[in-house]
């Protein structure tokens, strides 16, 4: 049973769109990472002597940011790779 070429074309388009969305998500993650690491918390800049906060909470906040950025980067790269897989699967069936 063969599928029409339109369905393969649709699969390629959907795969391309999913890949593009994943890449856009990666761009957002990298821009957020750049903004997060360009901004130095006051407690770190003052060597832990800033009023009201110590070095520990500042480091914990930075570690939490890094963790969230890593999770976001992982999810967006999975999203982009699934788009590529979908595109390749639709393209491979159409040529066979």
N, C-alpha and C positions, 0 to 999 in steps of 0.2 A: 504494500500500500504506500503510494508516494504522496507527499504533501506538495501543495502548490508552492511556487516560488515566492508568492506574496507572504506566506507564513515565515519563510526563511528570512525574507527581507525585514519583516516585522521583528523577528528575533535579533537580527543584527542591529536594528535601530534601538530596540530596548536595551540590548547589551551596551551599545555605545552611549546611550543616555545614562545608564547606571554607572558606567565607568566615568563619565564626565562629572556626575554628581559626587562620586567618591573622590575624584581628584579635587573638586571644589572644596569638599570637606577637608582634605589634606592641606589645601592652601589656607583655609581658616585656622586649622590647628597650628600650622607653622607660624602664621601671623600672631596668633595668641601667645605662642611660645616666645616669639621675639619680643612682644610687649611685656610679657611676664618677666623675662630675664633682663630687660633693659631697665626695669623699675627695681631699685634696690630698697628693701624695707628699711625704715628709719632705725629700727633696733640693730640691724646688721651694719648699717653705715656708722652708727655711734658706738659700735663694739659692745652692744648690750646695755648701754647706759642711758637709753632713751627713757623719757618719763612714762611710767605706767606699764611698759612692756619690757620683757627681758629677751634675751637671745633665744631661749628655748621656744617660746611661742612663735617667734618670727621664723625659726627654722622649721617648726612643725607646719606652719602655714605654707612655706615654700615647698616642703616635701609633699603636702597635699596637692598643691598646684601641679607639681611634676607628675604625681600619680594620675591626676585627672587628664593631663595632657598626653601621657603615655596610653591611657585607655582610649582616649579620643583618636589618637593616631592609629592605634591598632584597629579600631572599628572602621575608620575611614579607609584604611588600606585593605581590609577585608572586603569592604563594599566595592572598591575599585577592582579588586581581583575577581570578584564574582561577576562584575560587568564584563571583564575580559573573557572569563570562562563562557558566559552566555553568548557573547559575540562569536567566539571561536567555535562553539558547538553549533550555532546556527549556520555559520559559514562552512564548516566541515561537512555537514549533512547535505548542503546545497551542491557541493562539488562532487559528492560521491555518486 
